[in-house]
């Protein structure tokens, strides 16, 4: 069956969400690497808040069951900054 499109829908990335054994430590690492701010005001989530010109957050949640294997997620990150 072929897919059909009857118009164009606007889509916007709101957040990337990952689980981690130690979300606070992971958030600290990525906040420094990306030069974003850690927001841990939410009870269970820790968010990385981007600069004003970005439209999405990265959310880190505690892992329900501790995992020992390597996380297989891979994200290619790009910056327009020369710093």
Secondary structure, 3 states (H helix, E strand, C coil): CCCCCCCCCCCCCCEEEEEECCHHHHHHHHHHHHCCEEECCCCCEEEEECCCCCCCEEEEEECCCCCCCCCCCCCCCCCCCCC
